[in-house]
Amino acid sequence: MGLGDLGRGLSRGLGRGVLLVVALLIGAAARAAPAESFTGTVTHVTDGDTVWVRPEASSARSKPIKLRLVGIDAPERCQAHGAEAGAALAAAVLHRRVEIRRRATDDHGRALGTLWLDGEDVGARMVRQGHAWSARFRRDAGPYAREEQQARAAGLGLFAHAAPESPRDFRRRHGPCDARP
């Protein structure tokens, strides 16, 4: 197939799907931040999977960065065990020096990455203690599936409840916490 044939195929509608895929890939590339590592201090904990980190003075950044921990899904603030998950994360990292391994930026403008405290992956810790689920994607059990299985078996945290509702299902049924009265 020559370029002329490709152009005619695109103009006939065959390429609409291809153009859509290309547009989506370009959009995703625009949101992707270059992978970077830096250290800073946690200044605020929003909930069980989101913190604000002020990069160290040696960094080119100075404003606090909102970081969503990749690989975990903690209960919503207004959901059962939501306050406990936020408190557990705060007890572990608030006002502590941490390392961030940033991977990307999400649709809400938050940095996405892993948070490390004294060489420990904080996301793994949250799941292991029963304060969050390993984030699933389709049939993939997520990066912390083993930690979640152990927390479930031990009945820790949110897994002490007979049938804990995942944050995704909670949002689908009730909407976001901010929209609730």
C-alpha positions as CSV (number, residue, x, y, z in Angstrom):
1,M,0.0,0.0,0.0
2,G,1.4,3.4,-1.0
3,L,1.0,6.7,0.6
4,G,-1.8,7.6,-1.8
5,D,-3.7,4.4,-1.0
6,L,-3.2,5.2,2.7
7,G,-4.5,8.7,2.3
8,R,-7.6,7.4,0.4
9,G,-8.2,4.8,3.1
10,L,-8.0,7.5,5.8
11,S,-10.4,9.8,3.9
12,R,-13.0,6.9,3.5
13,G,-13.3,6.6,7.3
14,L,-11.0,3.7,7.8
15,G,-8.6,6.1,9.4
16,R,-11.0,7.6,11.9
17,G,-10.2,4.9,14.4
18,V,-6.5,5.3,13.6
19,L,-6.7,9.1,14.0
20,L,-8.5,8.7,17.3
21,V,-5.9,6.3,18.6
22,V,-3.1,8.7,17.5
23,A,-4.9,11.6,19.2
24,L,-5.3,9.6,22.4
25,L,-1.6,8.7,22.4
26,I,-0.6,12.3,21.9
27,G,-2.9,13.3,24.7
28,A,-1.4,10.6,27.0
29,A,2.1,11.7,26.1
30,A,1.3,15.3,27.0
31,R,0.1,14.2,30.5
32,A,3.0,11.9,31.1
33,A,5.7,13.6,33.2
34,P,9.2,12.5,32.8
35,A,10.1,9.9,35.4
36,E,12.0,11.6,38.2
37,S,13.1,11.0,41.7
38,F,13.4,13.7,44.4
39,T,13.2,14.1,48.1
40,G,11.0,16.3,50.2
41,T,8.8,16.7,53.3
42,V,5.2,15.6,53.5
43,T,3.3,18.8,54.4
44,H,-0.3,17.5,54.2
45,V,-2.2,14.2,53.9
46,T,-5.4,14.6,51.9
47,D,-6.6,11.0,52.3
48,G,-5.3,7.4,52.4
49,D,-3.6,7.6,49.0
50,T,-2.8,11.3,48.4
51,V,-0.2,13.6,50.0
52,W,1.4,17.0,49.5
53,V,5.2,17.0,49.4
54,R,7.4,20.1,49.5
55,P,10.6,19.3,47.5
56,E,13.9,20.0,49.3
57,A,15.6,23.3,48.7
58,S,18.2,21.7,46.4
59,S,15.4,20.8,44.0
60,A,14.4,23.1,41.1
61,R,10.8,23.0,42.5
62,S,9.7,24.9,45.5
63,K,5.9,24.6,45.7
64,P,4.4,21.5,47.4
65,I,3.4,18.8,44.9
66,K,0.2,16.9,45.2
67,L,1.1,13.2,44.9
68,R,-1.3,10.3,44.3
69,L,0.3,7.0,45.4
70,V,0.4,4.7,42.4
71,G,-0.7,1.1,42.9
72,I,-3.1,1.5,45.8
73,D,-6.7,2.6,46.2
74,A,-7.6,3.7,49.7
75,P,-11.2,4.2,50.8
76,E,-12.8,7.6,50.1
77,R,-12.8,10.0,53.1
78,C,-16.6,9.7,53.5
79,Q,-16.5,5.9,53.1
80,A,-16.1,3.3,55.9
81,H,-12.4,3.1,57.0
82,G,-11.6,6.3,55.0
83,A,-10.7,8.4,58.0
84,E,-8.6,5.5,59.4
85,A,-6.8,5.1,56.1
86,G,-6.0,8.9,56.1
87,A,-4.9,8.8,59.7
88,A,-2.6,5.8,59.1
89,L,-0.9,7.5,56.2
90,A,-0.5,10.7,58.2
91,A,0.9,8.9,61.2
92,A,3.5,7.2,58.9
93,V,4.6,10.2,56.7
94,L,3.4,13.6,57.9
95,H,6.3,16.0,58.4
96,R,8.7,13.3,57.5
97,R,11.4,13.4,54.8
98,V,10.5,11.0,52.0
99,E,11.6,10.1,48.5
100,I,9.3,10.4,45.5
101,R,9.6,8.4,42.4
102,R,7.2,10.3,40.1
103,R,5.9,8.5,37.0
104,A,3.3,10.7,35.4
105,T,0.5,13.2,36.0
106,D,-3.2,12.2,36.1
107,D,-6.2,13.9,34.6
108,H,-6.7,15.9,37.9
109,G,-3.2,17.4,37.7
110,R,-1.8,15.2,40.5
111,A,1.6,13.7,40.2
112,L,1.5,9.9,40.2
113,G,4.3,8.0,41.8
114,T,5.6,5.9,44.7
115,L,6.4,7.3,48.1
116,W,9.4,5.9,50.0
117,L,10.1,6.4,53.7
118,D,13.4,5.0,55.1
119,G,13.7,2.6,52.1
120,E,10.1,1.3,52.5
121,D,7.4,1.6,49.8
122,V,4.6,3.4,51.7
123,G,1.9,2.1,49.2
124,A,2.9,-1.5,50.0
125,R,2.8,-0.7,53.7
126,M,-0.7,0.8,53.5
127,V,-2.0,-2.3,51.7
128,R,-0.2,-4.7,54.1
129,Q,-1.8,-3.0,57.1
130,G,-5.2,-3.2,55.5
131,H,-5.7,0.5,54.8
132,A,-6.0,0.2,51.0
133,W,-6.5,-2.2,48.2
134,S,-3.9,-3.1,45.6
135,A,-5.1,-1.1,42.5
136,R,-6.6,-3.4,40.0
137,F,-6.7,-2.9,36.2
138,R,-9.0,-5.3,34.3
139,R,-7.9,-8.8,35.3
140,D,-4.6,-7.7,36.9
141,A,-4.7,-7.9,40.7
142,G,-2.3,-4.9,41.0
143,P,1.3,-4.5,42.2
144,Y,0.4,-5.2,45.9
145,A,-1.8,-8.3,45.4
146,R,0.3,-10.4,47.8
147,E,0.2,-7.7,50.5
148,E,-3.6,-7.4,50.1
149,Q,-4.0,-11.2,50.3
150,Q,-2.1,-11.2,53.6
151,A,-4.1,-8.3,55.0
152,R,-7.4,-10.0,54.0
153,A,-6.3,-13.4,55.6
154,A,-5.3,-11.6,58.8
155,G,-8.5,-9.5,58.9
156,L,-6.6,-6.2,59.2
157,G,-8.0,-2.7,58.8
158,L,-10.8,-2.5,56.2
159,F,-10.6,-6.2,55.7
160,A,-11.9,-6.7,59.2
161,H,-15.3,-5.9,57.7
162,A,-17.3,-8.7,56.2
163,A,-17.6,-7.2,52.7
164,P,-15.6,-4.0,52.3
165,E,-16.7,-1.9,49.3
166,S,-13.9,-0.9,46.9
167,P,-13.5,2.9,46.4
168,R,-14.4,2.5,42.7
169,D,-17.7,0.8,43.5
170,F,-18.4,3.3,46.3
171,R,-17.9,6.3,43.9
172,R,-20.1,4.6,41.3
173,R,-22.9,4.1,43.8
174,H,-22.6,7.4,45.8
175,G,-20.5,9.8,43.8
176,P,-17.4,11.6,45.1
177,C,-17.3,12.7,48.8
178,D,-17.0,16.3,47.8
179,A,-20.4,16.2,46.1
180,R,-22.1,14.8,49.2
181,P,-24.0,17.0,51.7
